[in-house]
Amino acid sequence: MNKKILNWFILILLALIWGSSFILMKRGMEVYSSDEVAALRIFIAFLFLSPLILRHVKLHFLKHWKAFIGMGVLGNLIPAFLFTKAETGISSSLAGMLNSLTPLFTLLLGVMLFKSKTRWVNALGIAIGFFGAIGLLLVGKSENMDNNLLFGFYVLLATICYALSVNIIKKHLGEVNSITSTVWAMMFIGPIAGVYLFTFTDFTFRLATNPNALNSLGYVCILAIFGTAISVIIFNVLIKNTNALFASSVTYLIPIVAMTWGIFDNEEVMPMHFAWIGLILLGVYLVNKKKSIESLPE
């Protein structure tokens, strides 16, 4: 398959997987708390990847330990908890829409912390995108605005974490196999999530007593295996095959998938939501606008 076509195929596949993650979190939280769903997501992903540890965890990779921890904590652990917390106060579709801020923070933090170069049109894209995000949070009934702002802030923090992780992967893990990077990252954070889950939550009690516990656990397993373990591997492939901004542009399509699931689940999706998300995506387009063909994925 042509490399360019493969990159776009991966981008669309990731959008379908991650765009469905928000409704899967919602389904998990029908039984479990937000913290339990987040910890379960990370711990199950770790268990799924654990058979690969013997093959991919080699001593010579220890020189990258800081980057692995950064990738695991910022790209997986913290966002997992932030997104589930956000969905206790806002709809899964709105969380998916706000996730589209990731490319904006990818550029902004890349310039500020990783010495990436940018142009005025990219900076304009950041401003437009943030304006769209504020509008998106203010859509709805007046009594919901404070709630939207508070819980939308959790999504904002999550996208900042994602942006940092994307830049870390591109700058420090470009020479490391994608599966190896993911296994190492999960090896650091998986046991932490497991200890938290079984020591500080009521997960085992809910599993034993709630008649819908297995159904919700099934949704979280799908979320963990596809939305975390497998998708992180192919996302790393995309970052290395293209660039950090192109890879993070998966968020062009994520809100569309998330909104579609929200509509099917009878969540409130109003015309103004489409207008503001359109403004955010215009900002994302400008953020990704390059001066020459050299920066486009091959």
Secondary structure, DSSP 8 states (H G I E B T S, - for coil): --HHHHHHHHHHHHHHHHHTHHHHHHHHTTTS-HHHHHHHHHHHHHHHHGGGHHHH--GGGGGGHHHHHHHHIIIIIHHHHHHHHHTTTS-HHHHHHHGGGHHHHHHHHHHHHS-----HHHHHHHHHHHHHHHHHHH-S-HHHHHHHHHHHHHHHHHHHHHHHHHHHHHHHSTTS-HHHHHHHHHHHHHHHHHHHHHHHS-HHHHHHH-TTHHHHHHHHHHHHIIIIIIHHHHHHHHHHHS-HHHHHGGGGTHHHHHHHHHHHTT----HHHHHHHHHHHHHHHHHH--SSGGGS--
